[in-house]
Amino acid sequence: MLFRAIVISTLLLFSSLSLLAKENYPLSDFPMYSNPSSNRYLYWLATDQGEALPIKTFTKYSAAQFGKIVRTYIANDQKITIPSDEINKRVGQQVLSYLRQNQKQTLPLKMAIMRTDFSYQDNKIVEKSFIYYSE
């Protein structure tokens, strides 16, 4: 009987605390989905002509990891969110040099880092791609 009372009181306490905490980090992994941004972007590797390259084939990195590498170099270069042309060039050179040091297959001599911006405007998803950096 005592065991049963302890289990029930523990369950009630846990349930009450869960209701109070709601969907807040670190108690939940998903609060980021409750209020998504209307703007997103991604980075991808391309030839100097803008044709997509299968990054996983040439390096040990996935497309998602490549985007994180670019964002990390941008953050390390200067703590800004909108890169300037000078930072784009410096970051682009560093990222492509890093990829060449970690290549599985020989990468093309000239490559480009592309950026695609996604936004939600007038009930439509708008996609705009541009060259972030090109050799």
SULLINBEL-V623679 format. One record per residue. RES is the residue in one small letter. PSI is psi in degrees with one decimal (* if undefined). Layout:
BEGIN
RES	PSI
RES	PSI
END
This chain:
BEGIN
m	-40.9
l	-42.0
f	-43.6
r	-40.0
a	-39.2
i	-43.6
v	-45.7
i	-42.6
s	-36.4
t	-42.6
l	-43.7
l	-41.1
l	-47.5
f	-43.9
s	-42.2
s	-44.8
l	-38.5
s	-40.7
l	-35.4
l	-40.1
a	-31.5
k	-144.5
e	56.7
n	138.4
y	141.4
p	9.4
l	-12.9
s	142.2
d	-2.4
f	15.2
p	-18.5
m	-22.6
y	-6.7
s	-24.7
n	72.0
p	152.0
s	150.9
s	-5.1
n	133.3
r	161.3
y	162.4
l	155.1
y	144.9
w	158.1
l	139.1
a	166.9
t	171.8
d	-10.6
q	-2.0
g	8.7
e	130.6
a	139.3
l	139.4
p	92.2
i	-36.4
k	-30.1
t	-39.2
f	-28.9
t	-179.9
k	9.0
y	146.1
s	171.3
a	-40.0
a	-41.1
q	-36.8
f	-46.2
g	-39.2
k	-36.9
i	-46.8
v	-48.4
r	-35.4
t	-43.9
y	-38.2
i	-46.1
a	-37.5
n	-30.6
d	-50.4
q	142.6
k	73.7
i	163.6
t	-27.0
i	104.7
p	146.5
s	171.0
d	-39.4
e	-41.6
i	-39.1
n	-45.7
k	-47.2
r	-45.9
v	-44.0
g	-44.7
q	-43.3
q	-43.7
v	-46.2
l	-34.7
s	-43.1
y	-43.3
l	-39.2
r	-31.6
q	-22.0
n	30.2
q	147.0
k	-39.3
q	158.2
t	123.5
l	154.2
p	151.4
l	-37.1
k	128.2
m	169.6
a	147.0
i	121.2
m	152.4
r	131.5
t	122.9
d	135.2
f	132.5
s	159.7
y	110.6
q	133.7
d	47.0
n	25.9
k	150.8
i	122.5
v	130.9
e	126.0
k	121.8
s	143.3
f	163.4
i	119.3
y	-45.9
y	140.3
s	143.3
e	*
END
